[in-house]
Amino acid sequence: MQEQVFITETVLRDAHQSLLATRMRTEDMLPICDRLDRVGFWSLEVWGGATFDACLRFLGEDPWERLRKLRAALPNTRLQMLLRGQNLLGYRHYPDDVVEAFIERAAANGIDVFRVFDAMNDLRNLETSIRAIKDQGRHAQGAISYTESPVHTLDTFVEMARELTDMGCDSICVKDMAGLLTPQKAFELFSALRATTPLPLDSHSHDTAGLSALNHLRAIDGGARIIDTAISSLCCGASHAPTETMVIALADTAHDTGLDLALLQEIAAYFREIRRKYQAHESEFTGIDTRVQVNQVPGGMVSNLISQLRDHGALDRLDEVLAEIPRVRADFGYPPLVTPTSQIVGTQAVFNVLSGKRYEHITNETRNYLLGLYGKPKGRVAADLQRLAIGDVLPETGRPADRLSPELPSLRARIGDLASSEEDVLSYALFPDIATRFFEQRSHGKAFPEAPAPIPVDTSAKQRAPNDFHVTVHGETYHIRILGTGISHEAQRPYFVSVDGMPEEVYVEILNGAGAQAEAPATAAQEPSPAPRRRASLAGHVTTFMPATIVEVLVKSGDQVKAGDPVLVTEAMKMESEIHAPIGGRVVAVHVAKGDVVNPDEILIEIE
């Protein structure tokens, strides 16, 4: 029986998110859209995931404007986005009014297919999203976050498919974000789902372990009729199986995709050149890594861990962290490792390793997780951890969003005239600090994108600065290679470098000499650097065990505190933590303010 298989192409979202740190700019997408639009994909994934954040944070772009431009450039193709259910595109749960407004605006600006998932596989967190998508007359694709654990069985996923069908989804996706599936498991899973639901089934499997193409073929044998792929120039590793390969594999079979291979090859050639532009954001750790089949840590998560540990001078402890992650995951009740639970589990594992004592430092996100504010895990949370983190407080048992009050009126009031549209208000809802900075830059005509440009290596005797060198700091030697430079903003200029093979971004502010930026403030070179803080030596000295940024100061001089009271909130590795008073007494000095960067063992607050 002839049953065509359809393809969702991920090159404009998941592929470059997986391989190029989500840095592809809209200007590099638009020139190829006419050919992408002619292919006949079932859908093009173009939005959602980390792209929204990256547009505002790194690219100087309005993500809503990107969507509108892509909609205009792709009139004949369904546009798809990835939505984290009640998390939308952020890292916390948002109230229903924000979720409903976001979906309405996303649909109005061009999204046809919403792939909706929840990091906990708690389908209560999808109820509002799916209802809102259907209200807009759009395609709701419910996603099952595939993972493996003692509490995740074939029956678990079959029951989820049944519930997603009853909730009104139009199709179901198995989202194998870590590349854990094997061909046999894919066949068994899709066969069971096919026997459970009449809805179209979509196979989404990252190629971390090199199994994605094989998984798709066996998923098709089991009943999948949509597969996610990436054009060959941005495929494999942490990305997806190559589109052209799957088209060739299915040609002249009952599942022939009917897609034009020559046209796909033209598109691949285009992105092959575009990829060179973003070499500064390439990671050497995006190839095949079968360790994921043991530790279940997705490739992108490994890259983040490497970057974070290097920032803290602890790269040599990566193996310890990779061993700790499964233990933390078990303590947490076996959540799937996908945003935001991957960040919560991964960061807590790093804290456990670096502090030298498990759960001595617990992030606020870990506490919120254990309070049930993200949903209910499939497994049982370790009782001693729960007691340590939240004491006798009973975790939330209802739908987490039911405890949230409407926010849109207060959001509109807070952002005020900086927002020029309802879309701006929603950007502010998701990323208040980042969006505010973007709006301010935009209003002054300074919303600049990063612009990595290759720096030619000058091998002549006149070369004034090296492009490839070693730097030794505190006994640690790093291999530095300068890959590109961006546009100067006021006194600063971004450089894109590789540090031991990992892409990093640094901002250089020239304070004196002939190379100083002409537009730099006149006082910039005259302002002294802040004096280093004194080292903690007394019981009442409040400090932190790892480099961090101050998010909030909770006390002031003269306040009385008890031992264990929170006095600071810090952020490290995108996770917030409370710093507690080591003793009871009176606050006699506060040496930090919001936004300060602090280092281990510095005196931040003094208590007597």
C-alpha positions as CSV (number, residue, x, y, z in Angstrom):
1,M,0.0,0.0,0.0
2,Q,1.4,3.4,-1.0
3,E,1.8,5.6,2.1
4,Q,3.9,8.7,1.5
5,V,6.2,9.8,4.2
6,F,6.4,13.6,4.7
7,I,9.4,15.6,6.0
8,T,9.6,18.4,8.5
9,E,12.8,20.4,7.7
10,T,14.6,21.8,10.8
11,V,17.4,23.9,9.2
12,L,15.8,27.2,10.2
13,R,15.4,26.3,13.9
14,D,16.6,23.0,15.5
15,A,19.5,22.3,13.2
16,H,21.3,25.6,13.8
17,Q,20.3,25.6,17.5
18,S,22.0,22.3,17.8
19,L,25.2,23.0,15.9
20,L,25.6,26.8,15.8
21,A,24.4,27.9,19.2
22,T,21.2,29.3,17.6
23,R,23.1,32.2,16.0
24,M,21.8,32.1,12.5
25,R,20.5,35.5,11.5
26,T,17.3,36.2,9.6
27,E,19.3,37.9,6.8
28,D,20.9,34.5,6.1
29,M,17.6,32.7,6.0
30,L,15.6,34.9,3.6
31,P,17.7,34.4,0.4
32,I,17.1,30.7,0.3
33,C,13.4,30.8,1.3
34,D,12.1,30.8,-2.3
35,R,13.8,27.4,-2.9
36,L,12.8,26.0,0.5
37,D,9.2,27.0,-0.3
38,R,9.3,25.1,-3.6
39,V,10.4,21.8,-2.0
40,G,7.1,20.7,-0.7
41,F,8.0,19.9,2.9
42,W,5.2,18.9,5.3
43,S,6.4,21.8,7.4
44,L,9.4,24.0,8.0
45,E,10.4,24.5,11.7
46,V,11.3,28.1,11.9
47,W,10.6,29.5,15.4
48,G,10.4,28.7,19.0
49,G,12.9,26.7,21.2
50,A,15.9,28.9,21.9
51,T,15.5,31.1,18.8
52,F,13.3,33.7,20.6
53,D,15.8,34.2,23.4
54,A,18.8,34.2,20.9
55,C,17.2,36.9,18.7
56,L,16.8,39.3,21.7
57,R,20.0,38.3,23.6
58,F,22.6,38.0,20.8
59,L,21.3,39.0,17.4
60,G,19.7,42.4,17.9
61,E,16.6,41.1,16.2
62,D,12.9,41.2,17.1
63,P,11.8,37.5,17.0
64,W,8.3,38.5,16.0
65,E,9.7,40.5,13.0
66,R,11.7,37.4,12.0
67,L,8.5,35.3,12.0
68,R,6.7,37.9,9.9
69,K,9.5,38.0,7.3
70,L,9.7,34.2,7.1
71,R,5.9,34.1,6.7
72,A,6.0,36.5,3.8
73,A,9.0,34.6,2.2
74,L,7.4,31.1,2.6
75,P,3.8,31.6,1.4
76,N,3.3,27.9,0.3
77,T,4.7,26.0,3.3
78,R,3.4,25.3,6.8
79,L,5.5,27.1,9.4
80,Q,6.1,25.3,12.6
81,M,7.3,26.3,16.1
82,L,8.4,24.4,19.2
83,L,6.5,25.5,22.3
84,R,7.2,24.4,25.9
85,G,3.6,24.2,27.0
86,Q,3.0,26.4,30.1
87,N,6.7,27.4,29.9
88,L,6.1,28.9,26.4
89,L,9.7,29.8,25.4
90,G,11.0,30.7,28.9
91,Y,12.1,28.9,32.0
92,R,9.1,29.2,34.3
93,H,5.4,28.6,34.1
94,Y,3.3,31.5,32.9
95,P,-0.3,32.1,33.7
96,D,-3.0,31.1,31.3
97,D,-3.7,34.7,30.0
98,V,0.0,35.0,28.9
99,V,-0.1,31.5,27.2
100,E,-3.3,32.3,25.4
101,A,-2.1,35.7,24.2
102,F,1.2,34.4,23.1
103,I,-0.4,31.6,21.0
104,E,-2.9,34.1,19.5
105,R,-0.1,36.4,18.4
106,A,2.1,33.6,17.1
107,A,-0.7,32.3,15.0
108,A,-1.6,35.8,13.7
109,N,2.1,36.4,12.8
110,G,2.4,33.2,10.8
111,I,2.7,29.9,12.8
112,D,0.6,27.1,11.3
113,V,1.8,24.1,13.4
114,F,2.6,24.3,17.1
115,R,4.6,21.4,18.5
116,V,3.8,21.4,22.2
117,F,5.7,19.5,24.9
118,D,6.3,19.5,28.6
119,A,9.7,18.7,30.2
120,M,8.0,16.6,32.9
121,N,5.7,14.9,30.5
122,D,2.9,16.2,32.8
123,L,0.1,16.7,30.2
124,R,-1.7,19.0,32.5
125,N,0.8,21.6,31.5
126,L,-0.3,21.3,27.8
127,E,-4.1,21.8,28.4
128,T,-4.2,25.5,28.0
129,S,-1.8,25.6,25.0
130,I,-3.6,22.9,23.1
131,R,-7.0,24.5,23.7
132,A,-5.6,27.9,22.6
133,I,-4.1,26.5,19.4
134,K,-7.3,24.9,18.5
135,D,-9.2,28.1,19.2
136,Q,-6.9,29.8,16.6
137,G,-7.7,27.1,14.0
138,R,-4.1,25.9,13.9
139,H,-2.5,22.4,14.0
140,A,-1.7,21.2,17.5
141,Q,1.0,18.6,17.6
142,G,1.4,17.0,21.0
143,A,4.9,15.8,21.8
144,I,6.0,13.0,24.0
145,S,9.4,13.7,25.5
146,Y,11.1,10.3,25.1
147,T,13.4,9.2,27.9
148,E,14.4,6.0,29.6
149,S,14.2,5.1,33.3
150,P,12.7,2.5,35.6
151,V,9.4,4.5,35.6
152,H,9.2,5.2,31.8
153,T,7.8,2.1,30.1
154,L,6.1,1.5,26.7
155,D,2.8,1.7,28.5
156,T,3.7,5.1,29.8
157,F,4.1,6.5,26.3
158,V,1.0,4.7,25.0
159,E,-1.1,6.2,27.7
160,M,0.3,9.7,26.9
161,A,-0.6,9.2,23.3
162,R,-4.1,8.2,24.3
163,E,-4.4,11.4,26.5
164,L,-3.0,13.6,23.8
165,T,-5.6,12.2,21.3
166,D,-8.4,12.9,23.8
167,M,-7.1,16.5,24.3
168,G,-7.8,17.3,20.7
169,C,-4.3,17.1,19.2
170,D,-4.0,16.8,15.4
171,S,-0.8,14.7,15.4
172,I,1.6,13.2,17.8
173,C,5.4,13.6,17.8
174,V,7.9,11.3,19.6
175,K,10.6,13.9,20.6
176,D,13.8,11.9,21.1
177,M,15.8,15.0,22.0
178,A,18.8,13.2,23.4
179,G,19.1,10.5,20.7
180,L,18.3,7.6,23.1
181,L,16.1,5.6,20.7
182,T,17.5,2.6,18.9
183,P,16.0,1.2,15.7
184,Q,14.3,-1.7,17.6
185,K,12.9,0.5,20.3
186,A,11.7,3.0,17.7
187,F,9.8,0.2,15.9
188,E,8.3,-1.1,19.1
189,L,7.2,2.3,20.2
190,F,5.7,3.5,17.0
191,S,3.9,0.2,16.5
192,A,2.3,0.5,19.9
193,L,1.4,4.2,19.3
194,R,-0.1,3.2,15.9
195,A,-2.3,0.7,17.6
196,T,-3.4,3.3,20.1
197,T,-4.2,6.5,18.1
198,P,-5.5,7.3,14.6
199,L,-3.5,10.5,14.6
200,P,-0.5,11.0,12.3
201,L,2.8,10.1,14.0
202,D,6.0,12.2,13.7
203,S,9.5,10.8,14.4
204,H,11.9,13.4,15.9
205,S,15.3,11.8,16.8
206,H,18.6,13.7,17.2
207,D,21.7,12.0,15.7
208,T,23.8,12.2,18.9
209,A,24.6,8.5,18.8
210,G,24.6,8.3,15.0
211,L,21.3,6.3,15.0
212,S,18.8,8.9,13.7
213,A,18.4,7.7,10.1
214,L,18.0,4.1,11.2
215,N,15.5,5.1,13.9
216,H,13.4,6.9,11.3
217,L,13.3,3.9,9.0
218,R,12.2,1.6,11.7
219,A,9.7,4.2,13.0
220,I,8.2,4.3,9.5
221,D,7.9,0.5,9.6
222,G,6.0,1.0,12.9
223,G,3.7,3.6,11.5
224,A,5.4,7.1,11.5
225,R,4.4,9.1,8.5
226,I,6.3,12.4,9.3
227,I,10.0,12.5,10.0
228,D,12.2,15.4,11.1
229,T,15.4,16.0,9.2
230,A,18.1,18.6,8.6
231,I,19.6,19.6,5.3
232,S,22.9,17.8,4.9
233,S,25.1,20.8,5.5
234,L,23.6,21.3,9.0
235,C,22.9,17.6,9.9
236,C,24.1,14.9,12.2
237,G,25.8,14.9,15.6
238,A,23.5,17.0,17.9
239,S,21.4,17.8,14.9
240,H,19.2,15.4,12.8
241,A,19.5,12.9,10.0
242,P,20.3,14.4,6.6
243,T,17.3,15.3,4.6
244,E,18.7,14.2,1.3
245,T,19.8,10.9,2.7
246,M,16.3,10.1,3.9
247,V,14.8,11.2,0.5
248,I,17.2,8.8,-1.2
249,A,16.5,6.0,1.2
250,L,12.8,6.2,0.7
251,A,12.8,6.8,-3.0
252,D,11.1,4.1,-5.2
253,T,9.4,2.6,-2.1
254,A,5.9,2.7,-0.8
255,H,7.0,5.7,1.3
256,D,8.6,7.8,-1.4
257,T,8.7,11.4,-0.2
258,G,8.4,12.8,-3.7
259,L,10.9,15.6,-3.0
260,D,13.3,16.9,-5.6
261,L,16.8,15.8,-4.7
262,A,18.5,18.3,-7.0
263,L,16.6,21.2,-5.4
264,L,17.6,19.9,-1.9
265,Q,21.3,19.8,-3.1
266,E,21.1,23.4,-4.1
267,I,19.8,24.3,-0.6
268,A,22.5,22.3,1.0
269,A,25.2,24.1,-1.0
270,Y,23.7,27.4,0.2
271,F,23.8,26.5,3.9
272,R,27.3,25.0,3.5
273,E,28.6,28.5,2.7
274,I,26.4,30.1,5.4
275,R,27.8,27.8,8.0
276,R,31.2,29.2,7.5
277,K,30.0,32.5,8.7
278,Y,29.2,31.1,12.1
279,Q,32.3,29.0,12.7
280,A,32.9,30.9,15.9
281,H,29.9,29.2,17.4
282,E,30.8,25.7,16.2
283,S,31.6,23.2,18.9
284,E,34.0,20.4,18.5
285,F,31.7,18.3,20.7
286,T,28.8,18.0,18.2
287,G,29.9,14.8,16.5
288,I,28.7,11.3,17.3
289,D,28.8,10.6,21.0
290,T,27.5,7.2,22.0
291,R,28.0,8.1,25.7
292,V,24.4,9.5,25.6
293,Q,23.2,5.9,25.5
294,V,24.7,5.5,29.0
295,N,24.3,8.8,30.8
296,Q,21.3,10.1,28.7
297,V,22.9,13.6,28.6
298,P,22.1,15.3,25.3
299,G,24.9,16.5,23.1
300,G,23.9,20.2,23.5
301,M,23.8,19.7,27.3
302,V,27.4,18.3,27.3
303,S,28.6,21.3,25.4
304,N,27.0,23.6,27.9
305,L,28.5,21.7,30.8
306,I,32.0,21.9,29.2
307,S,31.6,25.7,28.8
308,Q,30.3,26.2,32.3
309,L,33.0,24.1,33.9
310,R,35.7,25.9,32.0
311,D,34.3,29.2,33.2
312,H,34.8,27.9,36.7
313,G,38.2,26.5,36.2
314,A,36.9,22.9,36.7
315,L,37.0,21.3,33.3
316,D,38.9,18.4,34.7
317,R,35.8,17.5,36.7
318,L,33.6,16.9,33.7
319,D,33.6,13.1,34.2
320,E,32.5,13.6,37.8
321,V,29.6,15.8,36.6
322,L,28.5,13.3,33.9
323,A,28.5,10.6,36.6
324,E,26.5,12.8,39.0
325,I,23.8,13.8,36.5
326,P,22.1,10.4,36.5
327,R,22.2,10.3,40.3
328,V,20.5,13.7,40.5
329,R,18.0,12.7,37.9
330,A,17.1,9.6,40.0
331,D,16.8,11.8,43.1
332,F,14.4,14.1,41.2
333,G,12.1,11.2,40.1
334,Y,13.6,10.7,36.6
335,P,12.5,13.7,34.6
336,P,13.4,13.8,30.9
337,L,16.5,15.9,30.3
338,V,15.1,18.6,28.1
339,T,14.6,22.4,28.7
340,P,14.2,23.4,31.4
341,T,14.7,20.2,33.4
342,S,18.0,19.5,31.7
343,Q,19.3,22.9,33.0
344,I,17.9,22.3,36.5
345,V,19.4,18.8,36.8
346,G,22.7,19.7,35.1
347,T,23.3,22.8,37.2
348,Q,22.5,21.0,40.4
349,A,24.9,18.2,39.5
350,V,27.7,20.8,38.9
351,F,26.9,22.4,42.2
352,N,27.1,19.0,43.9
353,V,30.5,18.3,42.4
354,L,32.1,21.7,42.8
355,S,30.9,22.2,46.4
356,G,32.3,18.8,47.5
357,K,29.0,17.9,49.3
358,R,25.8,16.8,47.6
359,Y,23.0,19.3,47.9
360,E,25.0,21.6,50.2
361,H,23.9,24.4,47.7
362,I,20.5,24.0,46.2
363,T,19.3,26.3,43.4
364,N,16.0,28.1,43.6
365,E,14.9,26.2,40.5
366,T,15.6,22.9,42.3
367,R,13.4,24.0,45.2
368,N,10.7,25.1,42.8
369,Y,10.9,21.7,41.0
370,L,10.6,19.9,44.4
371,L,7.7,22.2,45.3
372,G,5.8,20.8,42.3
373,L,5.8,24.1,40.5
374,Y,7.0,22.5,37.2
375,G,4.6,19.5,37.5
376,K,4.6,16.0,38.8
377,P,7.5,13.7,38.0
378,K,6.8,10.1,36.9
379,G,9.0,8.7,39.7
380,R,9.3,9.3,43.4
381,V,11.5,12.1,44.6
382,A,14.2,11.2,47.2
383,A,12.7,11.9,50.6
384,D,15.9,13.2,52.2
385,L,16.5,15.6,49.3
386,Q,12.9,16.9,49.5
387,R,13.2,17.4,53.3
388,L,16.5,19.2,52.9
389,A,15.2,21.5,50.1
390,I,11.6,22.3,51.2
391,G,11.3,21.0,54.7
392,D,7.7,20.2,55.7
393,V,6.1,22.1,52.9
394,L,3.8,19.9,50.9
395,P,4.5,19.9,47.1
396,E,1.8,21.3,44.8
397,T,-0.5,18.5,43.6
398,G,-2.8,20.4,41.2
399,R,-2.0,21.9,37.8
400,P,0.9,24.2,38.6
401,A,-0.6,27.1,36.5
402,D,-3.8,27.1,38.6
403,R,-1.9,28.9,41.3
404,L,-0.9,31.8,39.0
405,S,-2.9,35.0,38.7
406,P,-3.3,36.8,35.3
407,E,-0.2,38.9,34.5
408,L,-0.8,40.8,31.3
409,P,-2.3,44.0,32.8
410,S,0.6,44.4,35.2
411,L,3.1,43.5,32.4
412,R,1.7,46.2,30.2
413,A,1.9,48.7,33.0
414,R,5.5,47.8,33.9
415,I,6.9,48.0,30.4
416,G,5.0,51.1,29.5
417,D,6.0,53.1,26.4
418,L,9.0,50.9,25.8
419,A,6.6,48.4,24.2
420,S,5.3,49.4,20.8
421,S,3.0,46.4,20.4
422,E,1.3,43.5,22.1
423,E,4.2,41.3,20.8
424,D,6.6,43.5,22.7
425,V,4.6,43.0,25.9
426,L,4.9,39.2,25.4
427,S,8.6,39.4,24.7
428,Y,8.9,41.3,28.0
429,A,6.8,38.6,29.8
430,L,9.2,35.9,28.7
431,F,12.5,37.7,29.2
432,P,12.0,41.0,31.1
433,D,15.7,42.1,31.5
434,I,16.8,41.0,28.0
435,A,13.7,42.4,26.3
436,T,14.0,45.7,28.1
437,R,17.6,46.1,27.1
438,F,16.6,45.3,23.5
439,F,13.8,47.8,23.5
440,E,16.1,50.5,24.8
441,Q,18.7,49.7,22.2
442,R,16.1,49.6,19.5
443,S,14.7,53.0,20.5
444,H,18.2,54.5,20.1
445,G,19.0,52.7,16.9
446,K,21.6,50.6,18.6
447,A,20.0,47.1,18.4
448,F,23.1,45.7,16.8
449,P,23.5,42.0,15.9
450,E,26.6,40.0,16.5
451,A,28.5,40.0,13.3
452,P,31.2,37.4,13.2
453,A,33.6,38.0,10.4
454,P,36.6,35.8,9.5
455,I,39.9,37.3,10.4
456,P,42.5,36.4,7.8
457,V,45.7,34.9,9.2
458,D,48.6,37.2,8.3
459,T,51.7,35.1,7.9
460,S,53.9,38.0,7.0
461,A,56.6,39.5,9.2
462,K,54.4,42.6,9.7
463,Q,51.7,40.7,11.6
464,R,51.1,42.7,14.8
465,A,48.9,40.3,16.8
466,P,48.6,36.5,16.8
467,N,45.4,34.7,15.8
468,D,46.4,31.4,17.5
469,F,48.2,31.2,20.8
470,H,48.3,29.8,24.4
471,V,47.3,31.7,27.5
472,T,48.4,30.5,31.0
473,V,46.3,31.8,33.9
474,H,46.8,30.5,37.5
475,G,48.7,27.5,36.2
476,E,46.0,26.5,33.7
477,T,47.0,26.7,30.0
478,Y,44.3,27.3,27.3
479,H,44.6,27.2,23.6
480,I,43.0,30.3,22.1
481,R,42.2,30.8,18.5
482,I,40.6,34.1,17.3
483,L,37.8,33.2,14.8
484,G,36.1,36.5,14.1
485,T,35.1,39.9,15.3
486,G,31.9,41.8,15.5
487,I,30.7,45.4,15.3
488,S,31.9,47.8,18.0
489,H,29.3,49.1,20.4
490,E,30.4,52.3,22.1
491,A,33.7,51.4,23.7
492,Q,33.4,47.6,23.3
493,R,34.1,45.2,20.5
494,P,33.1,41.6,20.5
495,Y,35.5,38.9,19.5
496,F,34.6,35.3,18.7
497,V,37.3,32.9,19.9
498,S,37.8,29.2,20.4
499,V,39.0,28.1,23.8
500,D,40.3,24.6,23.8
501,G,38.0,23.9,20.9
502,M,34.9,25.5,22.5
503,P,33.3,28.7,21.0
504,E,33.3,31.7,23.4
505,E,32.4,35.3,23.0
506,V,34.5,38.0,24.7
507,Y,34.1,41.8,24.8
508,V,37.2,43.9,24.7
509,E,37.1,47.4,26.0
510,I,40.2,49.4,25.0
511,L,41.1,51.8,27.8
512,N,44.1,53.6,26.3
513,G,46.5,53.5,23.4
514,A,46.1,54.3,19.7
515,G,43.5,51.6,19.2
516,A,41.0,53.1,21.6
517,Q,37.5,53.5,20.2
518,A,36.8,57.0,19.1
519,E,33.2,56.8,20.4
520,A,34.3,55.7,23.8
521,P,33.2,58.0,26.7
522,A,35.9,60.5,27.6
523,T,36.0,59.2,31.2
524,A,36.2,55.6,30.3
525,A,40.0,55.4,30.6
526,Q,40.0,57.5,33.8
527,E,37.6,55.4,35.8
528,P,39.6,53.1,38.1
529,S,38.8,49.4,38.3
530,P,36.9,48.4,41.4
531,A,39.1,47.3,44.2
532,P,39.2,43.6,44.8
533,R,37.0,42.5,47.7
534,R,38.6,41.2,50.8
535,R,38.7,37.4,51.4
536,A,36.3,35.8,53.8
537,S,37.9,34.8,57.1
538,L,35.3,35.1,59.8
539,A,32.1,33.1,60.6
540,G,29.9,36.1,59.7
541,H,31.4,36.7,56.3
542,V,28.9,35.9,53.6
543,T,30.4,34.5,50.4
544,T,29.7,32.2,47.5
545,F,31.5,29.0,46.5
546,M,31.5,29.7,42.7
547,P,31.6,32.8,40.4
548,A,28.1,34.3,40.1
549,T,26.1,37.5,39.4
550,I,24.1,39.2,42.1
551,V,20.4,39.1,41.2
552,E,19.0,40.6,44.4
553,V,20.3,41.9,47.7
554,L,17.7,40.9,50.4
555,V,19.2,42.8,53.4
556,K,20.7,46.1,54.3
557,S,23.1,47.4,56.9
558,G,21.4,47.3,60.3
559,D,19.1,44.4,59.6
560,Q,18.9,41.6,62.1
561,V,19.1,38.1,60.6
562,K,18.9,34.5,61.9
563,A,21.3,31.8,60.8
564,G,19.9,30.3,57.6
565,D,18.0,33.4,56.5
566,P,18.4,34.2,52.8
567,V,20.5,37.4,52.3
568,L,21.4,37.3,48.6
569,V,20.1,35.8,45.4
570,T,22.9,34.9,42.9
571,E,22.8,33.5,39.3
572,A,25.3,31.1,38.0
573,M,24.9,28.9,34.8
574,K,21.4,30.4,34.2
575,M,20.2,29.2,37.6
576,E,19.4,31.3,40.6
577,S,20.4,30.4,44.2
578,E,19.8,31.9,47.6
579,I,22.8,32.6,49.7
580,H,22.0,32.2,53.4
581,A,23.4,33.9,56.6
582,P,26.0,31.7,58.1
583,I,25.3,33.0,61.6
584,G,22.6,35.0,63.4
585,G,23.3,38.7,64.1
586,R,23.3,42.2,62.7
587,V,24.3,43.1,59.2
588,V,27.1,45.6,59.5
589,A,28.1,45.9,55.9
590,V,26.8,45.1,52.4
591,H,29.6,45.1,49.7
592,V,27.5,44.2,46.6
593,A,24.6,45.4,44.5
594,K,22.4,43.9,41.9
595,G,24.4,43.1,38.8
596,D,27.8,42.8,40.5
597,V,29.9,39.8,39.4
598,V,31.4,38.1,42.4
599,N,34.0,35.4,43.0
600,P,34.4,32.6,45.5
601,D,35.5,33.5,49.0
602,E,35.0,37.2,48.6
603,I,33.2,39.0,51.4
604,L,29.8,40.0,50.1
605,I,28.1,40.8,53.4
606,E,29.4,41.1,56.9
607,I,27.3,39.9,59.9
608,E,28.2,40.3,63.6
